[in-house]
Amino acid sequence: MTRRYKAFPSRACAEPEGSRRPKRFVVGLTGGLATGKSSALAEFARLGAKTLDLDAVARAQARPGGPAHRAIVRAFGRGVLGPDGAVDRAALGRRVFGDAAARRRLEAATHPLIRRELERRLRRLSGVVVVDVPLLFEAGLQDRFDATLLVACPPGEQARRVARRDRLPAAEIRRRLRAQWPLARKRRLADVVIENGGSRVRLRAQVGAWLAGLKLLHGGMPHGNPD
């Protein structure tokens, strides 16, 4: 369902005055734990949209010698590194899941670096670009995008998927879900919600329909986003 589109062009699609239309229309894609956000991103790519995965950008930045790697070590010490010197994502996850102060420290250390790299990559792209942003609303990034899209599913289905995928105890699943914003809160902020409680075929149909609509929006925007 559609909620709104922004009245002014975002930083993501802004072009010099006089351009016929913005060079790109950038969609922030988000979800929750095991709601199917990565599957939706793969479907957008399969259908021809340009895609970026902010987690992949973050992993590249966090490789040994990278700027985020140095920032993580400064914030948490070498105890979050594996024997090879790389960030041990499981160890880091244990530090930040359920600890709001530690999570904020990680975000403060890494998010500016990741955003800078994202903007550099976006400048190379044109057309409809879909960016997988795990903490889109939590980090207040929604106004950097021309539209926001949430992939959601019923809470019970979400917990079952986490159990199947990660084989975690029920108590740990509850703790991880509580550490995230509730999907109901994200629904209120998203421009579009894709309901992913059903089959992959249903997800494909929704992604295809929304991609067609986003292309129309981009093609019909001579001076940024419509009112």
N, C-alpha and C positions, 0 to 999 in steps of 0.2 A: 504494500500500500504506500501511497505517496503522502508525505507530510508537507513539504515546502521545498522551494528552491531559493537560493540566496538572491537578494536583490542586486548585488554588486559582484563583479568578477572577483574571484579569489586570487590570492597570490599565485596559485598553481597555474591558472590559465591566462593571467594578465599578459597582454601584448601591447606594443607601442600604439599610441593613439593613431587612428586612421586605418588600422588593420581591418580587413573585412570581417574576420571572426577570430576568436582566440585560437592560438595554435593547438591547444590541447584542452580537453575536458577531463579533469582528474577526479576520480571517485575514490573516497576512503571506504574501504571494505573492512568490517569488523564483525565480531561475534562473541562467543564465550567458549569456555572449555568444551571441546568435542561437539560443537554445534554444526560443524561442517564448513567452516570458513575456507579452509585450504581446498576442499573439494569445489566450492563455488569459484574460487580463484582459478583453479585448473579448467573449469568449464568456460570461464570468460576467455582464457588464453586459447582454448580449443576452438572457440568461435571467432577468433581473430582480434580480440582486444589486446592491447599491450598491457602487460602486468608487471608489477614489482611487489616483492615480498619483503616487508620491513624487517622480519626476523632474519632473512637471508642477508640483508644489508648489515644488520647488527652482528651476525656471526662473522661476516667478513671483517668488520671493524674490530672484533674482539680476538682475532687471530694474534698469536705472539708477534710482538712488534707493532701491532696496530694501535691506533689512538685510544680505542675503547678498552683494549687489553690493559694498557698502562693506567687508564682511569679506574678500572675495576680493582687492580692491584693496590692502587693508592687508597681506595675506599674500603677494601675488605682484607687486604693483606694477601700473602702468598698461600694461605690455607685454602683458597678457592681454586688453586691451580692443580692440575694433574701432574704425574711424573714427567710428562713431556713438556711441561711449561704452559700448555694450553689451559684456557678456562674450563674447569670441570662444571658443566652446566647443572648437573645433578646436585653437586655440593653448593653451588651458588643458589640454586632453587630452594634448597633446604634452609638457607640463611634468610631468604626474603619472603617465602610463602608464610603467611600468618604473622609477619613482623612488619607493620606499616612503616616504622622508622627506617628499617633496613631497605625496604622497597623504595622509599623516597630517596635514600642515599644512592641506590643503584640508578634510579631514573635521573637524578641530578648529575651523576657522573657521566652517563652515556647518552642520554636523549639529545642534547645539543649536537653532539658529534654525528649521531645517526641522522638527525634532521638535515644537517648540512650536506651529508652524502646523498640523502634522498633528493634534495633539491638539485644537486649537481646532475644526478641521473635523469631527473624529470626534464631538465633543459634539453636533453638529447631526443626527446620523444614528441610525437604529435598525435592528434586524434584522441579517441577515448582511451584513457589510461586508468587501470584499476589497481589500487595500491592496498595490499593487505596490511592493516594497521591494528595490531592486537589491542593496544590501549588508546584507541582513537578518542573516545570521550573522556576517559579517566585522565588523560594528559592534556585535555582541552585543545585538541588539534583539529576539531571539526571545521573551524572557519578557514583552515588552509586548503580545504577541498571544495570543489564545485557542487558535490552532492555526497551524501553519506548513505551507506547501505549496510544493514545489519542482517546477518544470517542467524536465525533463532530456531530453537526447537523446544518442546515441552520440557519442564524441569526433570520429570521422571526419566524421559528418554535421554536427556543429557547425562544424568548419573549412570544410567546403564551403559552408555557408550564409553564413558571414562573407565568403568569397571572392565569392560571387554578389552579396551585398548591398552590401558596402563596396568591392569591387574593389581590395583591398589586396594587396601582394606577400606571398608565402608567409612570408617572414621576419618581416614585421610582424604577420601573423596569429598566428604562434607566440608572438611577444613579448607580444601583448595577451592571449592565452589564458594564458600563464605568469603574467601579472600578476594574474590572478584566482585565487580558491580553486578547486581541482579540484572537479568535480561529485561525485566519489566522497566527498569530505569533507562536502559539503553533504547528500548522501543520508543520511549517518549522523545528521544533526541534524534533518532534516525529519520532521514528523509524517506527511505524505502526499507521495508522489512521483507526478507525472503524467508518463508516458513519452510524449514527443512526437517520436519518431523516424519516425512514419508520416504519415498523411493528416490533413487538417483535419477530416474527418468523424470520425476516431478521436479527435482532440482534443476535439471537441464532445461526443462521447459520454462521455468521462471527466469533463469539466467538469460536464456535466449530472448525472451520477451523484454526484459529490462535492458539488455544491451541494445536492442533495436531502438528502444525509446531514448536511451542516452545518446545514441548516434544522431537521432533526430534533433534532440536538444542542442547538441554541439553544432550541427549543420545549420540550425536556425537562429544562431546567436550572433548577430552582427557586431554587437558591442558588449560582450560579456553575458552574464546570466540574465534571463528575463525576470521581470517582477513576479 
